Amino acid sequence: MVVPIPNISAAALIHAPMGRDAQIASALLGDAGIATLVATDLSAFVEGLGEDVSFAVITEEALRTSDLRQLSAWIDEQPSWSDLPFIILTHRGGGPERNPGAARLSEALGNVSFVERPFHATTFVSVARSALRGRSRQYEARLRMEALDEGERRLETALEAGRLGAWELDLATYGLTTSTTCKAIFGRGADDAFTYEDLLSSIDPDDLDRMREAVRNTVETGADYAIEYRTVWPDKSVHWAEIRAQLYLDRAGKASKLVGVSSDITARIRSEEHQRQLNETLEERVAVRTEELHRAHAVVMAEVAQRERAEEQLRQAQKMEAIGQLTGGVAHDFNNLLMAVLGNLELLHKHTAHDPKAVRLIEGALQGARRGASLTQRLLAFARRQDLQVGPVNLGNLVGDMADLMKRSVGSGIIIETNLPAVQVVVQADANQLELALLNLVVNARDAMPAGGSIRIALRQVSLPSEKGDLTSGDYGVLSVIDSGHGMDEATLEKAIVPFFSTKELGKGTGLGLSMIHGLAHQLNGSLKLASALGSGTTAELWIPASDENQVAKAVSPQQHVVSENQSPKRVLLVDDDFLIAMSSVDMLTDLGHEVVEAHSGLEAIEILKRDARFDLIITDYSMPGMTGGELIVAARALIPGIPMLIASGYADLPSGVELDVGRLGKPYTQQQLALEISKALSGH
């Protein structure tokens, strides 16, 4: 899916003058829905750079012998919101860890990602999408900055209309920043220098100590700074100034600066001196002016608060995106490792039935490996990459069917109450995963009430007329689990869905329950909403899009499938670039009685099929260098139309745009699962 960006005209700029890198990169990005522009030389590349470029792709050799001063100058002159992402195509071994030249490019260009050639299409597109997401956030920051700048211009206009001068004093350096109006109040011109020392020297000596004492009191107590004093202009004329400000603290709680406004009250003071009989009227005018100052101080406070909230939201989104990518990649690689471990242990178990000690050791290893496989499924759930069987699910029936299981899970000290509507609430979800999510929420609620309590499970249907947060408009089923436990403070609540974060004792929880539910909800285009406070319990709401289908799916246990033991031996072509997985899979197939021919790349498999087409089945990994499993399937069916095929992958979903009508094997798989999928493929199911 292409990331929507505020600048819809943005395109990727490519400069790869040698070979076919430019055509390949442009084609891959085009297939991913990303517009591209190709520059034939470095000069054209630099001229093409601008705010409408989403990211740049350039080869290392195009930069190695070129004069980069023009490019460096463009990078240095980017506006404050912009940090254009560069993707550098290097040769294998040319990354910054092993190539000082590449490291220097990283320093020169700033926001750089390296892709070593030959690169895998999926890897390149993934890096490109990450760069596009980063650029999208920059465009959003630009819009926010423009909005803030507009607010600052409005504030400046308001201050000028009220003849108020704005100023800011840095308490660490005593650097003074003043507006043109503020300088005028002290008799200075717009281009005149006006330092803090100049300010002190302009104050009437009889008022100077009072002014310094007021500043000291504000810094020490945090009280608002408000003072009137006489000023002596360069022409020796005496005037009166009114100064108001508030103290700002840094994150450590230390006084950092004073921000305020000033006004020339000379006319008012002189009027008071000559017309004391009008004191009441003058006091009213002072009150009005004071209110104006407070309001002006408040377009400033609101703008600062808005900017801080936007920055915090951006940091949080970037952190969760990075964690999701990391956990998904780790889980995928871990699945591959577990594939070899589980396969070999399962086969070894068959040959040690006569040795009780060996059987015990192997069963222990199998149990640990299966727990590892369960862990990877939770990681993939957080990364939104687990395999889902989505269909209509009646939430009321699901809660009712799980009543006994939930009661057994929480024990006799906790009461479970249900509040189910009379009408059916049907959502589009995976029934098995939804049951697991509900059970996780109930167990979490139980653990939050060690002394006992009650858990209330509620169900309702909600219609959102417009987009709200991370939910689009439409109908949703909302499944709520509410406990009366000790609750969470705000800091804990913010980290609740982060993988491996847990408030439980060491060994009492993995910290993956809520993160798995969060990932499941987003994969179903829904959301997990948490509300909690210390001493007030926790409310967890699972929002899932409603379904308009009539046929309701039911949870099906994989153990209900039975594989025929009378299946005749078949000739199988197994393709996997990982030698450990290939060896384990070959052993499992051979143990099932099949004849196996092994290939370690898509190209090698095609050569085998060209020489010998006498195969009953092809089993291939998806992620392979040179030729993916999807590309192999297309090529193989051109050679042998209609041949049954299975594709194996550690991820739940194939990349966007890849549609293959073949059976799926989720890694890690057991020999029984392998036999089941072979049976389905051969029977045409």
C-alpha positions as CSV (number, residue, x, y, z in Angstrom):
1,M,0.0,0.0,0.0
2,V,1.3,3.5,-0.9
3,V,1.6,5.9,2.0
4,P,-0.6,8.9,1.4
5,I,1.4,12.1,1.6
6,P,0.2,15.7,1.9
7,N,2.2,16.7,-1.3
8,I,0.4,14.4,-3.8
9,S,2.7,15.6,-6.7
10,A,5.9,14.3,-4.9
11,A,7.9,11.8,-6.8
12,A,11.2,9.8,-6.2
13,L,14.2,11.2,-8.1
14,I,16.6,8.5,-9.5
15,H,20.2,8.9,-10.7
16,A,21.9,5.7,-11.7
17,P,23.9,6.4,-14.8
18,M,25.5,3.0,-15.3
19,G,23.8,-0.3,-16.2
20,R,20.1,-0.9,-15.8
21,D,19.8,0.3,-12.1
22,A,17.7,3.3,-13.0
23,Q,15.3,1.3,-15.1
24,I,15.0,-1.5,-12.5
25,A,14.5,1.0,-9.6
26,S,12.0,3.0,-11.6
27,A,10.0,-0.2,-12.5
28,L,10.0,-1.5,-8.9
29,L,8.8,1.8,-7.5
30,G,6.2,2.1,-10.2
31,D,4.9,-1.3,-9.4
32,A,4.6,-0.2,-5.8
33,G,2.6,2.9,-6.8
34,I,5.4,5.4,-6.3
35,A,6.0,8.0,-9.1
36,T,9.6,8.4,-10.3
37,L,11.8,10.9,-12.2
38,V,15.1,9.8,-13.7
39,A,18.1,12.3,-13.9
40,T,20.7,11.4,-16.5
41,D,23.6,13.2,-14.9
42,L,24.5,14.7,-11.5
43,S,23.8,18.3,-12.5
44,A,20.3,17.4,-13.7
45,F,19.9,15.4,-10.4
46,V,20.7,18.4,-8.3
47,E,18.5,20.7,-10.4
48,G,15.6,18.2,-10.0
49,L,15.9,18.3,-6.2
50,G,13.2,20.2,-4.4
51,E,10.2,20.1,-2.0
52,D,8.3,18.0,-4.5
53,V,10.9,15.1,-4.3
54,S,9.7,12.4,-1.9
55,F,13.1,10.7,-1.7
56,A,16.2,10.3,-3.9
57,V,17.8,7.1,-5.2
58,I,21.5,7.3,-6.3
59,T,24.3,4.9,-6.9
60,E,27.5,5.1,-4.9
61,E,29.7,5.2,-8.0
62,A,27.7,8.2,-9.3
63,L,28.9,10.1,-6.3
64,R,32.4,8.7,-5.8
65,T,34.2,10.8,-8.5
66,S,31.8,13.7,-8.7
67,D,32.1,17.2,-7.3
68,L,29.5,17.2,-4.5
69,R,29.7,20.8,-3.5
70,Q,26.6,21.7,-5.4
71,L,24.7,18.8,-3.9
72,S,26.0,19.6,-0.4
73,A,25.0,23.2,-0.8
74,W,21.4,22.1,-1.7
75,I,21.3,19.8,1.4
76,D,22.5,22.6,3.7
77,E,20.0,25.1,2.3
78,Q,16.9,22.8,2.9
79,P,14.2,24.5,5.0
80,S,14.0,23.5,8.7
81,W,11.2,21.0,8.1
82,S,13.0,19.2,5.3
83,D,15.5,16.3,5.6
84,L,15.3,14.6,2.2
85,P,15.8,10.9,2.5
86,F,18.6,9.5,0.2
87,I,18.8,5.7,-0.8
88,I,22.4,4.9,-1.8
89,L,22.8,1.7,-4.0
90,T,26.1,0.2,-3.1
91,H,27.9,-3.1,-4.1
92,R,27.8,-6.0,-1.7
93,G,30.1,-5.2,1.2
94,G,29.8,-1.5,0.4
95,G,27.7,-0.5,3.5
96,P,28.9,2.1,6.0
97,E,30.1,-0.5,8.5
98,R,32.8,-1.8,6.1
99,N,33.2,1.1,3.7
100,P,34.7,4.4,5.0
101,G,33.6,6.0,1.7
102,A,30.0,5.1,2.3
103,A,30.3,6.4,5.9
104,R,31.5,9.7,4.5
105,L,28.5,9.8,2.1
106,S,26.3,9.3,5.1
107,E,27.9,12.3,6.9
108,A,27.6,14.5,3.7
109,L,24.0,13.6,2.8
110,G,22.5,13.3,6.2
111,N,19.3,11.2,6.0
112,V,20.8,8.1,4.2
113,S,19.8,4.4,3.8
114,F,22.1,2.0,2.1
115,V,20.9,-0.9,-0.1
116,E,23.6,-3.4,-1.2
117,R,23.4,-4.8,-4.7
118,P,22.3,-7.1,-5.9
119,F,19.3,-6.1,-3.9
120,H,16.0,-8.0,-3.4
121,A,13.0,-6.3,-4.8
122,T,11.1,-6.6,-1.5
123,T,14.0,-5.1,0.4
124,F,14.3,-2.2,-2.0
125,V,10.6,-1.4,-2.0
126,S,10.5,-1.7,1.9
127,V,13.4,0.8,2.2
128,A,11.7,3.1,-0.3
129,R,8.4,3.0,1.6
130,S,10.2,3.7,4.9
131,A,11.8,6.8,3.2
132,L,8.3,7.8,1.8
133,R,6.8,7.5,5.2
134,G,9.6,9.7,6.7
135,R,9.1,12.3,3.9
136,S,5.3,12.2,4.5
137,R,5.9,13.1,8.2
138,Q,8.2,16.0,7.0
139,Y,5.4,17.3,4.7
140,E,3.0,17.1,7.7
141,A,5.5,19.0,9.8
142,R,5.7,21.6,7.1
143,L,1.9,22.1,7.2
144,R,2.0,22.4,11.0
145,M,4.9,24.8,10.9
146,E,3.0,26.9,8.3
147,A,0.0,26.9,10.6
148,L,2.1,28.0,13.6
149,D,3.8,30.7,11.5
150,E,0.4,32.0,10.6
151,G,-0.5,32.0,14.3
152,E,2.6,33.9,15.1
153,R,1.9,36.5,12.4
154,R,-1.6,37.0,13.8
155,L,-0.1,37.4,17.3
156,E,2.4,40.0,16.0
157,T,-0.4,41.9,14.3
158,A,-2.4,41.8,17.5
159,L,0.5,43.0,19.6
160,E,1.2,45.9,17.1
161,A,-2.4,46.9,17.1
162,G,-2.3,47.1,20.9
163,R,1.1,48.9,20.8
164,L,2.6,46.0,22.8
165,G,6.2,45.1,22.5
166,A,7.2,41.4,22.7
167,W,10.4,40.3,24.3
168,E,12.2,37.2,25.6
169,L,15.1,37.0,28.1
170,D,17.4,33.8,28.2
171,L,18.2,33.4,31.9
172,A,21.3,31.3,31.1
173,T,23.1,33.8,28.9
174,Y,20.9,36.9,29.6
175,G,20.5,37.3,25.8
176,L,17.6,39.6,25.2
177,T,15.3,39.4,22.1
178,T,12.9,42.2,21.4
179,S,10.4,43.2,18.8
180,T,10.5,46.6,16.9
181,T,7.6,47.9,19.1
182,C,9.5,46.9,22.2
183,K,12.6,48.8,21.1
184,A,10.5,51.8,20.4
185,I,9.2,51.8,23.9
186,F,12.8,52.3,25.1
187,G,13.5,55.0,22.5
188,R,15.4,52.7,20.1
189,G,15.0,52.4,16.3
190,A,14.2,49.1,14.6
191,D,17.8,48.6,13.5
192,D,19.4,49.7,16.8
193,A,21.1,47.1,19.0
194,F,19.3,46.6,22.3
195,T,21.0,44.2,24.7
196,Y,20.1,43.4,28.3
197,E,22.9,45.7,29.4
198,D,21.3,48.4,27.2
199,L,18.0,47.8,28.9
200,L,19.5,48.1,32.4
201,S,21.3,51.3,31.5
202,S,18.1,52.8,30.2
203,I,16.2,52.4,33.5
204,D,16.0,55.3,35.9
205,P,18.6,54.7,38.6
206,D,15.9,55.2,41.3
207,D,13.9,52.3,39.8
208,L,16.8,49.9,38.9
209,D,17.0,48.1,42.2
210,R,13.2,47.6,42.3
211,M,13.3,46.1,38.7
212,R,16.2,43.7,39.6
213,E,14.4,42.6,42.8
214,A,11.2,41.9,40.7
215,V,13.2,39.7,38.3
216,R,14.9,37.8,41.1
217,N,11.5,37.2,42.8
218,T,10.0,35.8,39.6
219,V,13.0,33.5,39.0
220,E,13.0,32.2,42.6
221,T,9.2,31.9,43.2
222,G,7.8,31.5,39.7
223,A,5.4,34.4,40.3
224,D,4.3,36.5,37.3
225,Y,6.6,39.4,36.5
226,A,4.8,42.7,36.5
227,I,6.4,46.1,37.0
228,E,6.3,49.8,35.9
229,Y,9.4,51.9,35.9
230,R,10.8,55.0,34.3
231,T,13.1,54.9,31.3
232,V,15.6,57.4,30.1
233,W,15.8,57.6,26.3
234,P,19.0,58.4,24.4
235,D,17.6,62.0,24.0
236,K,17.5,62.2,27.8
237,S,13.7,62.4,27.9
238,V,11.9,60.4,30.6
239,H,9.2,57.9,29.8
240,W,7.3,55.2,31.7
241,A,7.2,51.5,30.6
242,E,4.9,48.7,31.9
243,I,6.5,45.2,31.7
244,R,4.7,41.9,32.2
245,A,6.1,38.4,31.8
246,Q,5.9,34.8,32.9
247,L,8.7,32.3,33.8
248,Y,9.4,29.3,31.7
249,L,11.0,26.1,33.1
250,D,13.1,23.6,31.3
251,R,12.5,19.8,31.5
252,A,14.6,19.6,34.6
253,G,12.4,22.2,36.4
254,K,15.1,24.9,36.2
255,A,14.2,28.5,35.3
256,S,15.1,28.9,31.6
257,K,13.6,32.2,30.3
258,L,11.2,35.0,30.8
259,V,8.7,35.7,28.0
260,G,6.5,38.8,28.1
261,V,5.2,42.1,26.7
262,S,5.9,45.8,27.3
263,S,3.9,48.9,26.7
264,D,4.6,52.6,26.8
265,I,2.5,54.1,29.7
266,T,4.0,57.5,29.6
267,A,0.8,59.2,28.6
268,R,-1.2,57.4,31.2
269,I,1.2,58.2,34.0
270,R,1.3,61.9,33.0
271,S,-2.4,62.0,32.9
272,E,-2.6,60.4,36.4
273,E,-0.2,63.1,37.7
274,H,-2.3,65.9,36.2
275,Q,-5.7,64.5,36.7
276,R,-5.8,62.6,40.0
277,Q,-9.5,63.2,40.2
278,L,-9.9,60.6,37.3
279,N,-8.2,57.8,39.2
280,E,-11.1,55.5,39.1
281,T,-11.4,55.8,35.3
282,L,-7.7,55.3,34.9
283,E,-7.7,52.2,37.0
284,E,-10.5,50.8,34.8
285,R,-8.3,51.4,31.8
286,V,-5.4,49.7,33.5
287,A,-7.6,46.7,34.2
288,V,-8.7,46.5,30.5
289,R,-5.1,46.7,29.4
290,T,-4.1,44.0,31.8
291,E,-6.8,41.7,30.4
292,E,-5.5,42.4,26.9
293,L,-2.0,41.4,28.1
294,H,-3.3,38.2,29.7
295,R,-5.2,37.3,26.5
296,A,-2.1,37.9,24.4
297,H,0.0,35.8,26.7
298,A,-2.6,33.0,26.5
299,V,-2.4,32.8,21.4
300,V,1.4,32.4,22.7
301,M,0.8,29.6,25.5
302,A,-1.7,27.8,23.2
303,E,0.6,27.8,20.2
304,V,3.5,26.5,22.3
305,A,1.4,23.7,23.8
306,Q,0.1,22.7,20.4
307,R,3.6,22.5,19.0
308,E,4.8,20.4,21.9
309,R,1.8,18.0,21.5
310,A,2.5,17.6,17.8
311,E,6.1,16.9,18.4
312,E,5.3,14.2,21.1
313,Q,2.8,12.5,18.8
314,L,5.3,12.4,16.0
315,R,8.0,10.9,18.3
316,Q,5.5,8.3,19.5
317,A,4.4,7.3,16.0
318,Q,8.0,7.0,14.8
319,K,8.9,4.8,17.8
320,M,6.0,2.4,17.3
321,E,6.7,2.2,13.6
322,A,10.3,1.3,14.3
323,I,9.4,-1.2,16.9
324,G,6.9,-2.8,14.5
325,Q,9.4,-3.2,11.7
326,L,12.0,-4.6,14.1
327,T,9.8,-7.2,15.7
328,G,8.3,-8.3,12.4
329,G,11.8,-8.9,10.9
330,V,13.0,-10.7,14.0
331,A,9.9,-12.9,14.1
332,H,10.3,-13.8,10.5
333,D,14.0,-14.8,10.9
334,F,13.2,-16.7,14.1
335,N,10.4,-18.6,12.3
336,N,13.0,-19.8,9.8
337,L,15.3,-21.0,12.6
338,L,12.4,-22.8,14.4
339,M,11.5,-24.5,11.1
340,A,14.8,-26.3,11.1
341,V,14.7,-27.0,14.8
342,L,11.1,-28.4,15.0
343,G,11.5,-30.4,11.8
344,N,14.6,-32.2,12.9
345,L,13.3,-32.8,16.4
346,E,10.1,-34.2,15.1
347,L,11.9,-36.7,12.8
348,L,14.4,-37.6,15.5
349,H,11.5,-38.3,17.9
350,K,10.3,-41.1,15.6
351,H,13.7,-42.9,15.7
352,T,14.1,-42.8,19.5
353,A,10.9,-44.4,20.7
354,H,13.0,-47.2,22.3
355,D,15.1,-44.8,24.4
356,P,12.9,-43.2,27.2
357,K,15.6,-40.7,28.2
358,A,16.1,-39.6,24.6
359,V,12.3,-39.3,24.2
360,R,12.1,-37.1,27.3
361,L,14.9,-34.8,26.2
362,I,13.5,-34.5,22.6
363,E,10.0,-33.8,24.0
364,G,11.4,-31.1,26.2
365,A,13.2,-29.5,23.3
366,L,10.0,-29.7,21.2
367,Q,8.1,-28.0,23.9
368,G,10.6,-25.2,24.1
369,A,10.6,-24.8,20.3
370,R,6.8,-24.7,20.2
371,R,6.8,-22.0,22.9
372,G,9.2,-20.1,20.7
373,A,6.8,-20.5,17.7
374,S,4.0,-19.1,19.9
375,L,6.2,-16.2,20.8
376,T,6.9,-15.4,17.2
377,Q,3.2,-15.5,16.4
378,R,2.7,-12.8,19.1
379,L,5.5,-10.8,17.7
380,L,4.0,-11.1,14.2
381,A,0.6,-10.1,15.7
382,F,2.1,-6.9,17.0
383,A,3.8,-6.2,13.7
384,R,0.4,-6.9,12.0
385,R,1.8,-9.8,10.0
386,Q,0.2,-12.9,11.4
387,D,-2.0,-15.2,9.3
388,L,-5.7,-14.4,9.7
389,Q,-8.7,-16.4,8.5
390,V,-11.1,-13.5,8.3
391,G,-14.9,-13.9,8.1
392,P,-18.1,-12.9,9.9
393,V,-18.0,-13.5,13.7
394,N,-21.0,-13.2,16.0
395,L,-19.5,-11.5,19.1
396,G,-22.4,-12.5,21.3
397,N,-22.1,-16.2,20.5
398,L,-18.3,-16.0,20.9
399,V,-18.6,-14.5,24.4
400,G,-21.2,-17.1,25.3
401,D,-19.3,-20.0,24.0
402,M,-16.2,-18.9,26.0
403,A,-18.1,-18.4,29.3
404,D,-17.0,-21.7,30.9
405,L,-13.4,-21.3,29.8
406,M,-13.1,-17.7,31.1
407,K,-14.6,-18.8,34.5
408,R,-12.1,-21.6,34.8
409,S,-9.3,-19.2,33.8
410,V,-10.0,-16.6,36.5
411,G,-10.9,-18.9,39.4
412,S,-13.6,-18.8,42.0
413,G,-12.5,-15.5,43.7
414,I,-13.5,-13.4,40.7
415,I,-17.0,-12.9,39.3
416,I,-17.5,-12.5,35.5
417,E,-20.6,-10.5,34.5
418,T,-21.8,-10.2,30.9
419,N,-23.8,-7.4,29.3
420,L,-24.9,-8.6,25.8
421,P,-27.4,-6.7,23.6
422,A,-30.5,-8.4,22.3
423,V,-29.5,-7.7,18.7
424,Q,-26.7,-9.7,17.0
425,V,-23.3,-7.9,16.7
426,V,-21.4,-9.4,13.8
427,V,-17.9,-8.3,12.9
428,Q,-15.4,-9.2,10.2
429,A,-12.6,-11.0,12.1
430,D,-10.7,-14.2,12.7
431,A,-12.7,-16.2,15.3
432,N,-9.7,-18.1,16.7
433,Q,-7.6,-14.9,17.1
434,L,-10.5,-13.0,18.6
435,E,-11.1,-15.8,21.2
436,L,-7.4,-15.6,22.1
437,A,-7.6,-11.8,22.4
438,L,-10.6,-12.0,24.7
439,L,-9.0,-14.6,26.9
440,N,-5.8,-12.5,27.2
441,L,-7.9,-9.5,28.3
442,V,-9.7,-11.5,30.9
443,V,-6.5,-13.0,32.3
444,N,-4.9,-9.5,32.4
445,A,-8.0,-8.3,34.4
446,R,-7.7,-11.3,36.7
447,D,-4.0,-10.5,37.4
448,A,-4.9,-6.9,38.2
449,M,-7.2,-8.2,41.1
450,P,-5.0,-10.5,43.3
451,A,-7.5,-10.1,46.1
452,G,-10.5,-10.9,44.0
453,G,-13.1,-8.7,42.3
454,S,-15.4,-8.5,39.3
455,I,-14.9,-8.5,35.5
456,R,-17.6,-7.1,33.3
457,I,-17.8,-8.1,29.7
458,A,-19.9,-5.7,27.6
459,L,-20.8,-5.7,23.9
460,R,-22.3,-2.9,21.8
461,Q,-22.5,-1.7,18.2
462,V,-21.3,1.8,17.4
463,S,-21.7,3.8,14.2
464,L,-19.0,6.4,13.5
465,P,-20.3,9.1,11.1
466,S,-16.7,10.4,10.4
467,E,-13.1,9.4,11.0
468,K,-12.1,9.3,14.6
469,G,-8.5,8.8,15.6
470,D,-7.2,5.7,13.9
471,L,-10.7,4.5,13.0
472,T,-12.5,5.3,9.7
473,S,-16.2,6.1,9.5
474,G,-18.6,3.1,9.5
475,D,-20.1,0.5,11.9
476,Y,-18.1,-1.2,14.6
477,G,-18.7,-4.0,17.1
478,V,-17.1,-2.9,20.5
479,L,-16.1,-5.7,22.9
480,S,-15.3,-4.3,26.4
481,V,-13.5,-6.0,29.3
482,I,-13.8,-3.9,32.5
483,D,-12.1,-4.8,35.8
484,S,-12.1,-3.4,39.3
485,G,-8.4,-3.9,39.8
486,H,-5.6,-1.6,40.9
487,G,-5.4,0.2,37.5
488,M,-2.4,1.9,35.8
489,D,-1.0,5.4,36.0
490,E,-0.6,7.5,32.9
491,A,3.1,6.6,32.3
492,T,2.3,2.8,32.5
493,L,-0.8,3.2,30.3
494,E,1.3,4.8,27.5
495,K,3.7,1.8,27.4
496,A,1.1,-0.9,27.9
497,I,1.1,-2.0,24.2
498,V,4.9,-1.9,23.7
499,P,6.2,-5.5,23.2
500,F,7.9,-7.1,26.2
501,F,6.7,-4.3,28.6
502,S,5.0,-5.9,31.6
503,T,4.1,-4.8,35.2
504,K,4.1,-8.5,36.3
505,E,6.9,-10.2,38.1
506,L,9.8,-11.8,36.2
507,G,8.6,-15.1,34.7
508,K,4.9,-14.2,35.2
509,G,4.3,-12.7,31.8
510,T,5.9,-12.1,28.4
511,G,4.6,-8.6,27.9
512,L,3.2,-9.6,24.5
513,G,-0.5,-10.0,25.4
514,L,-1.7,-6.4,24.8
515,S,0.7,-5.8,22.0
516,M,-0.6,-8.9,20.2
517,I,-4.2,-7.6,20.7
518,H,-3.2,-4.2,19.4
519,G,-1.6,-5.7,16.3
520,L,-4.7,-7.9,15.7
521,A,-7.1,-5.0,16.0
522,H,-5.1,-2.9,13.5
523,Q,-4.7,-5.8,11.1
524,L,-8.5,-6.1,11.1
525,N,-8.8,-2.3,10.5
526,G,-10.0,-1.7,14.1
527,S,-8.4,-0.4,17.3
528,L,-7.6,-1.3,20.9
529,K,-8.5,1.5,23.3
530,L,-7.3,1.4,26.9
531,A,-8.5,3.6,29.8
532,S,-7.2,3.3,33.3
533,A,-6.3,5.2,36.5
534,L,-4.7,4.0,39.7
535,G,-7.3,2.6,42.1
536,S,-10.1,2.8,39.5
537,G,-9.5,-0.3,37.4
538,T,-9.0,-0.7,33.7
539,T,-11.3,-0.7,30.7
540,A,-10.1,-2.4,27.5
541,E,-12.2,-1.9,24.3
542,L,-11.7,-3.9,21.2
543,W,-13.2,-2.0,18.2
544,I,-13.7,-4.3,15.1
545,P,-15.4,-3.3,11.8
546,A,-18.9,-4.7,11.5
547,S,-19.7,-7.4,8.9
548,D,-22.6,-7.3,6.5
549,E,-22.3,-11.0,5.6
550,N,-24.8,-13.6,6.8
551,Q,-22.7,-16.7,7.1
552,V,-21.0,-16.6,10.5
553,A,-17.5,-18.2,10.8
554,K,-16.7,-20.5,13.7
555,A,-13.4,-21.1,15.4
556,V,-11.9,-24.4,14.0
557,S,-9.2,-26.3,15.8
558,P,-6.4,-27.4,13.5
559,Q,-6.5,-30.8,15.2
560,Q,-9.8,-31.5,13.5
561,H,-8.1,-32.0,10.1
562,V,-7.0,-35.5,9.4
563,V,-4.5,-36.5,6.7
564,S,-5.0,-39.7,4.8
565,E,-2.3,-42.2,5.7
566,N,-2.9,-44.0,2.4
567,Q,-1.4,-41.2,0.2
568,S,0.8,-42.7,-2.4
569,P,4.4,-41.5,-2.8
570,K,4.9,-38.4,-5.0
571,R,7.8,-36.8,-6.7
572,V,8.3,-33.4,-5.2
573,L,10.5,-30.4,-6.2
574,L,11.5,-28.5,-3.0
575,V,12.9,-25.0,-3.4
576,D,14.4,-23.0,-0.5
577,D,17.6,-20.8,-0.3
578,D,18.1,-21.6,3.4
579,F,20.1,-24.9,3.5
580,L,19.0,-25.8,7.1
581,I,15.3,-25.4,6.2
582,A,15.7,-27.2,2.9
583,M,17.5,-30.1,4.7
584,S,14.8,-30.4,7.4
585,S,12.0,-30.2,4.9
586,V,13.6,-32.8,2.6
587,D,13.9,-35.2,5.6
588,M,10.2,-34.7,6.5
589,L,9.1,-35.3,2.9
590,T,11.3,-38.4,2.6
591,D,10.0,-39.7,5.9
592,L,6.5,-39.4,4.5
593,G,7.6,-41.6,1.6
594,H,8.0,-39.0,-1.1
595,E,10.8,-38.7,-3.6
596,V,12.4,-35.3,-3.3
597,V,14.5,-33.2,-5.7
598,E,16.1,-30.2,-4.0
599,A,16.8,-26.7,-5.4
600,H,18.3,-23.7,-3.6
601,S,17.0,-20.9,-5.8
602,G,14.2,-20.1,-8.2
603,L,16.6,-20.1,-11.2
604,E,18.0,-23.5,-10.3
605,A,14.4,-24.8,-10.0
606,I,13.5,-23.6,-13.5
607,E,16.6,-25.3,-14.9
608,I,15.6,-28.6,-13.2
609,L,12.0,-28.3,-14.6
610,K,13.3,-27.6,-18.1
611,R,15.4,-30.9,-17.9
612,D,12.8,-33.0,-16.2
613,A,9.1,-32.1,-15.9
614,R,8.1,-35.4,-14.1
615,F,7.0,-33.8,-10.8
616,D,3.7,-34.2,-8.9
617,L,4.2,-31.2,-6.7
618,I,6.4,-28.1,-6.2
619,I,7.0,-26.6,-2.7
620,T,8.8,-23.3,-2.7
621,D,9.9,-20.6,-0.2
622,Y,8.7,-17.1,-1.0
623,S,11.6,-14.8,0.0
624,M,14.6,-15.8,-2.2
625,P,17.2,-13.7,-3.9
626,G,17.2,-13.4,-7.6
627,M,13.7,-14.9,-8.1
628,T,10.9,-14.9,-5.5
629,G,8.6,-17.8,-4.9
630,G,5.8,-15.9,-6.6
631,E,7.9,-15.4,-9.8
632,L,8.9,-19.1,-9.7
633,I,5.2,-20.2,-9.6
634,V,4.4,-18.1,-12.7
635,A,7.4,-19.5,-14.5
636,A,6.8,-23.1,-13.5
637,R,3.2,-23.0,-14.5
638,A,4.3,-21.8,-17.9
639,L,6.4,-24.9,-18.2
640,I,4.0,-27.4,-16.5
641,P,0.4,-26.0,-16.6
642,G,-1.8,-27.1,-13.7
643,I,1.0,-28.6,-11.5
644,P,0.0,-28.4,-7.8
645,M,2.1,-26.0,-5.8
646,L,2.6,-24.8,-2.2
647,I,4.3,-21.6,-1.1
648,A,6.0,-21.3,2.4
649,S,6.6,-18.0,4.2
650,G,7.4,-16.8,7.7
651,Y,5.1,-13.8,7.1
652,A,1.4,-14.0,7.1
653,D,0.7,-12.0,4.0
654,L,2.6,-11.9,0.8
655,P,3.7,-8.4,-0.4
656,S,1.1,-6.0,-1.7
657,G,0.1,-6.8,-5.3
658,V,1.1,-10.5,-5.2
659,E,-1.9,-12.7,-5.8
660,L,-1.2,-16.4,-6.1
661,D,-3.8,-19.2,-6.3
662,V,-1.7,-21.7,-4.4
663,G,-1.7,-23.4,-1.0
664,R,0.1,-21.7,1.9
665,L,2.5,-23.2,4.4
666,G,3.2,-20.9,7.4
667,K,6.7,-21.3,8.9
668,P,7.4,-23.0,11.1
669,Y,5.3,-26.0,10.1
670,T,5.2,-29.6,11.4
671,Q,5.4,-32.8,9.4
672,Q,1.6,-33.3,10.1
673,Q,0.9,-29.8,8.7
674,L,3.1,-30.4,5.7
675,A,1.3,-33.7,5.0
676,L,-2.1,-31.9,5.4
677,E,-1.3,-29.2,2.9
678,I,0.2,-31.7,0.4
679,S,-3.0,-33.6,0.6
680,K,-5.1,-30.5,0.0
681,A,-2.9,-29.4,-2.9
682,L,-3.0,-32.8,-4.6
683,S,-6.8,-33.1,-4.1
684,G,-7.4,-29.6,-5.5
685,H,-8.8,-28.1,-2.3
